[in-house]
Amino acid sequence: MKENIIHKSTELFLTRGFKSVTMDDIANEMGISKKTIYKHFTNKTKLVEAVTFHLFDSICCGIDGICEASFNPIEELYDIKMFVMHYLKNEKTAPQFQLKKYYPSIYKVLKIKQFEKMHKSVFESLQKGVKMKLFRSNIDIDFISRMYFNGMYGIKDGELFPQEKFNMEYLMESYLEYHLRAIVTDNGLNILNNFITKNKL
């Protein structure tokens, strides 16, 4: 039952937002009593916490699978972007912003976990790209992997990039291209341009 509650709550939170969804909404959607939910989660904050880290773990597993199957670090980054956007329902409810605003302690822990995961993943991807001569050999891999994380967090700032002006798909796509163009070799640039052209058709 606990897993079912987390699953349904995840769906509702991503569709309507952490703030909007009540324990009553979840109980009604599942056809159970609120008491049943409280048996597993003492309050909404505990449920939000469980959902947040369940989502994080699931996304990490998906990213690991993409990285293992990938042979090209340029397309790998695009595949990861597509996977995360799909999993988070294109971030229409700005889940990260809502966590920061309404559940700051959960947000703080999540940000640390995300940095550890993304730094390692991007670091390894950059190393692979350098070895394959798709990324320049003189790049500072540690610096760029940190900048990548910082940029990915930055584009989710609703004050800098208001949703009514920039949708998340556009922001992610534009930032990814911006990041890659800064580090690719001529060979990497050809692959990047071909990939972008092919995927715009």
WOLINVEN-V532112 format. One record per pair of residues at least 6 apart in sequence whose ideal C-beta (glycine too) atoms are under 6 Angstrom apart, sorted by the first residue. I is the first residue (numbers start at 1). J is the second residue. Records with the same first field share a line. If there is no record, write none. Layout:
I = J + J
This chain:
2 = 40
5 = 37 + 40
6 = 50 + 51 + 54
8 = 29 + 30
9 = 26 + 47 + 51
10 = 51
12 = 21
13 = 21 + 51
14 = 89
17 = 93 + 98
18 = 48 + 98
19 = 98 + 102
23 = 34 + 37 + 44
27 = 34 + 37
41 = 47
48 = 103
49 = 106
52 = 106 + 110
59 = 87
60 = 117
62 = 83
63 = 80
66 = 79 + 80
70 = 76
73 = 125 + 128 + 129
74 = 191 + 192
77 = 176
81 = 172 + 176
90 = 168
91 = 168
96 = 156
97 = 158
99 = 106 + 107
100 = 107
115 = 149
118 = 149
119 = 145
122 = 145 + 148
123 = 141 + 145
126 = 141
129 = 135
130 = 137
133 = 185 + 187
134 = 188
135 = 183 + 188
136 = 183 + 185
139 = 183
148 = 179
151 = 175
155 = 161 + 171 + 175
161 = 171
180 = 192
184 = 192
